[in-house]
Structure formats: C-alpha cells, structure tokens
Amino acid sequence: MSTAAKNLAVIQHTAAEYLGYIEEHLQGRGIRFRYFRPFTAGGRLPRPAEIVDGLVLLGGGPWGVVPGATCLPSLEPEMALVKAALADGVPVLGFGLGAQVLALAAGGSARAGALTFEVGVARRIVAHALGGWLPDRYPVVRYGRDAVALPEAAQVLARDERLRWALFQLGERAFGFAGHPGIKSAIIEDLIMEFAETPADTAAALHELRAVQTEIEAALAAVMAGLTQALRLMAVADVNEQSVKLDANG
C-alpha cells in the first residue's frame, strides 16, 4: 500500500539544535521535513499553508518564555501557529522550549527560572502512553530555562525523578517533551559554543549525556514508532516495529 509522503514543518530556535537522531527515523519512514529558521537574516516562521502534516518546535538553548531579555523573540507568532494547528487537529511536537511554547499556547503558565543542563531519567506513568510504545524508563536531557505549568487539558505521560513532567499530551495529536528525545552530545557542545550564556558545570553534564547516548538511541526507536502512529504520519506501521516495542518494554 502506498501513500503520499507526509511533510513536517520544523522550527529551529538556534543554529545548533536540529532534529538529531530523529532525522534518521523520519527518513527511514519516508517522512519529509523542512527547517524554518526565524532567527537568521531573511529567515521566517512557516506560513499556515506550509504546515501540511505536522509542526515541530525545537529547543532554544538559553531562550525562555517569560517576558524579558531572554524571552524567545518569535514567541507570540509561534504561539499563534500552535493555537491554529491545535484547533485544526494538525499534529504538534514540542521539545524543550518548544514544549513550553506548546503548553503556553494551550493555556499553561510560566515562571522565570535559571538556565540549566540536566541529565536524568523519566518514568512512564500511563501504561498506554504512545499506544504502549513509550518505554517504562528512558533518559531525559533538559537544556533550557524557565518552568511551565501545564494547562488543565494536558495529560502527563511521564515524570522525572523530581516528579516534574517529562512528557505530556494535548488531545490526540500533540505531545510535549521536556527534553529533546533525539539529542546528540554534539548539539549541546554546539549550543555551548553558540551562546555566551551557558549553564553551570556543563562538563559534568556532558559526561553524563555521553554515558547514556546509547540508551537515548534505543528509547527513541520505540518513541518514534509510537509517535508516527499516534500522529498518523504513516498509514501502515513498519512491520519490524513490534519487535522494537518488545525490546523497549520487556
């Protein structure tokens, strides 16, 4: 059975952060993606007509969502895009800062917080999360500032060791991850070089990240299987994905 290829609009907030390991999973499934870079000279956000099959909002390094000097410059127009996508039932994925934008667009609130870089563990708290694909536990890498309280409509699917939300869902086709699920250590290294402001003790956190890189890749295989089905990015599930699900959840 053949279907037209899906197309995702991906908003970058920094030069360093991109889809990382997720690119390979999308390419392997024949899912296309296009980056939009509003922070560059001549760059812009996607127009509503360009958000065909889904919108992805990446992290933002030291940018935040609380008004002030560190607030993401494109926050307001991005929230408008997210609100329109949610109203139209268009899939939305947010990672880090992108998840904060998603939460705010849906009615959440934010408070200021320091820039941090943390490597921890998230634990699934909803058995059927991502159609049962979400691993029981998986690494979560947070790089960003500020804290967002989720809107009432959000369902928390996973929490970290401090009981903070690590993954939430809005409706059937929108998900926010506290950290980039396909992060590479090179992305963090480039973020540190891109901006003058960096979190404290980045060397120790980078060491922790490198130590769990294999676990991140393994968890992502299951996460992407669940996301592509939940977001209806593929008409037919990969015939090999059932074994991935078993490996992820035992």
Secondary structure, DSSP 8 states (H G I E B T S, - for coil): ------EEEEE-SSSS---TTHHHHHHHTT-EEEEE-TTSTT-----GGG-SS-EEE---TT-BSSSSTTB-TTHHHHHHHHHHHHHHT--EEEETHHHHHHHHHTT-EEE----EEEEEEEEE-STTGGGGTS-SEEEEEEEE--EEE--TT-EEEEEETTS-EEEEEETTTEEEESS-TT--HHHHHHHHHH-S---TTHHHHHHHHHHTHHHHHHHHHHHHHHHHHHTT--SS--TTHHHHHHHHH-
